[in-house]
């Protein structure tokens, strides 16, 4: 059974929040996601719909929380959690771990909980008019096969790099703050650097959210750096034209001067695989690889309203007026009682 979150589920969501996984990396690393807060907001609407699932005859349960912005065409799975499966043997304690994530295969209990929750998430996304639902999962985690079974496909992959402290010497800042006259060039840079297939699910750079910095060479915009500062960390995205590859070190170093990282407030940089050459510059600047992920997407079908029956009857009852006049063919009149014949 699956239903929207209610007040009686408060203790359940609070308990399972410590056992789940965030499928939106930026929120997990920079905002300290609290599912209980979003669940309470969902009671009066908002952008964080939450659904609770309980097995019919067993004790398994779980919940899923989405982030569906009205002005966006794409939704994200923010958090998903299920009750732990009772241990049946000692092998459960020796599952292989990588980057703090279990690489074991999904259990039967997890499968029975994830699939209905994911199906309901897609339905909710489609009913709100959004075109797709996005989930970011570890490349070797057990969540990837579960999402595949639910109909999600991998559109691209990404690497997350982290820098906690920077001891680089300050140099001349080559980046300048984004201005309104740069907006069109930023969109053009996005169109020229992001593959067309990925553009279907990756939104354009959020120029009005956070800070934007640009690099111009000979009056052409060759780099755009977007920086979003959260309460726990800073999130950075780089959009760099291949012609500016030689300046990657200066671009990154200039961006670090805008938001210097600290041990308590690190900076994370998300690099999609289609710009993997950027990672070499990050490594030279002291960044360390935090993890590699698959960006999985499932498209939804938007709800179309039915046409009004009254209007349909009016349209069906109307006759189509011809636009070209019809000229009938008439025989020429007889001459002296005889028909005129063409000469052979």
Beta strands, then each sheet from edge to edge (+ up, - down):
strand 1: 2-4
strand 2: 21-22
strand 3: 50-54
strand 4: 61-67
strand 5: 74-82
strand 6: 97-98
strand 7: 101-102
strand 8: 132-138
strand 9: 153-163
strand 10: 176-177
strand 11: 211-217
strand 12: 220-229
strand 13: 234-240
strand 14: 267-272
strand 15: 288-299
sheet 1: 1+ 3- 4+ 5- 2+
sheet 2: 1+ 3- 4+ 5- 8- 15+ 9- 14+ 13+ 12- 11+ 10-
sheet 3: 6+ 7-
end
